[in-house]
Amino acid sequence: MSALLTVHLTKAGRTKIRYPATRVADDGDRITVRAPWAAEGVRDFGFVRFEPGDVFVEYFWRTRWYAVKEVRTADGVLKGWYCDVTRPAMVREGEILVEDLDLDLWVPADGGPVLRLDEDEFAASGLDRTDPRAAARAVRALDALDEQARTPEGLPALLR
């Protein structure tokens, strides 16, 4: 089992991003990888900035409809958790394949508000018409992440 992997994120059948990651753990359902910020330059969302040097510890499940990414600065300060609603990850030799379903959740480490993101993109995607079962699973996944994020244990409880 190679320690080096490529994460391949698709959206609507097209490659959104591919990036190298190091396998941290794999229990047969959840695979955990560590990767540096993979995009070019700084991405300022207004509520968080991702920038060169940031480190992502990413948790993908083969049976769950989401991925959780713990985001830290280069010097280890926790920024928060970025959650992508996805189809369950497929893991094959050297690669993690993940299909992004548009819905996202941001949970800041400083206790600020939990933000549900891209619900407009999800509605515009037409998934509710083309694959209503997947659309329902995606909405349930976002709701479950949102609910977990608002508990006293928060998202770290999912990651233990």
GULUMSE-316443 format. One record per residue (C-alpha): residue in three letters; x, y, z. Coordinates in steps of 0.25 Angstrom, whole numbers, plus 5000, padded with zeros to 4 digits. Each point is the difference from the previous one (the first is absolute). Example, Ala and Ser with C-alpha at 12.3 -4.5 7.8 and 13.67 -1.06 7.14 Angstrom:
BEGIN
Ala504949825031
Ser500650144998
This chain:
BEGIN
Met500050005000
Ser500750134995
Ala500150125009
Leu499950094989
Leu498650024993
Thr499350094990
Val498750065004
His499150024988
Leu498850095003
Thr499050014989
Lys498750084998
Ala499049984990
Gly500849904993
Arg501350094998
Thr501250005008
Lys500050125010
Ile501349975006
Arg501149905002
Tyr501150005010
Pro501049925008
Ala499749955014
Thr500749915010
Arg499249895006
Val499950015015
Ala499049895003
Asp499049914994
Asp499149915008
Gly499249944988
Asp498950115001
Arg500750135003
Ile501350044993
Thr500850115005
Val501050084992
Arg500950135003
Ala500250104989
Pro500550144998
Trp499050104994
Ala500049964986
Ala499450124992
Glu500950114995
Gly500150125009
Val499050055010
Arg498649975000
Asp499250105009
Phe498649955002
Gly499750125010
Phe499849915011
Val501349934999
Arg501350014992
Phe500749884994
Glu501450034996
Pro501349944997
Gly500649935012
Asp498649965006
Val499949855003
Phe498849924998
Val499749865007
Glu498949944992
Tyr499049895004
Phe499349934989
Trp499049895002
Arg499649884991
Thr498650005006
Arg499750145004
Trp499550114990
Tyr501150105005
Ala501450045002
Val500650085012
Lys501250084998
Glu500750065013
Val500850124996
Arg501250065007
Thr501050114997
Ala501449964997
Asp500450025015
Gly498949915004
Val498950095005
Leu498649944997
Lys499250094991
Gly498849904999
Trp499349894993
Tyr499550014985
Cys499049894997
Asp499749964986
Val498749924997
Thr500449894990
Arg499749864996
Pro500749905008
Ala501550004996
Met500649894991
Val501449965004
Arg500849924990
Glu501549985000
Gly500750145001
Glu498750084998
Ile498850055008
Leu498850034991
Val499050105005
Glu498850064993
Asp499650145006
Leu498550035001
Asp500150155002
Leu499550015014
Asp501150045011
Leu500150045014
Trp501050085007
Val500249995015
Pro501050105006
Ala501049965011
Asp499750135007
Gly498649975003
Gly499450094990
Pro498749974992
Val499949874993
Leu499850034985
Arg499249924990
Leu500650034986
Asp499649984985
Glu498649965003
Asp499650094987
Glu501049924992
Phe499549875005
Ala498550054996
Ala500550044986
Ser500849874998
Gly498749934997
Leu500449885008
Asp498649995006
Arg499549974986
Thr501149924994
Asp500349915013
Pro498950035011
Arg500549895009
Ala501550065000
Ala499450145002
Ala499249965012
Arg501349935005
Ala500850124998
Val499050095008
Arg500049905011
Ala501550005001
Leu500050155001
Asp499050005010
Ala500749895008
Leu501450084999
Asp499350135005
Glu499349935011
Gln501349935005
Ala500850144999
Arg499050065009
Thr500249905011
Pro500950025012
Glu501049894994
Gly499950074986
Leu500649944988
Pro501249945007
Ala499149895005
Leu499949954986
Leu501550004998
Arg500449925012
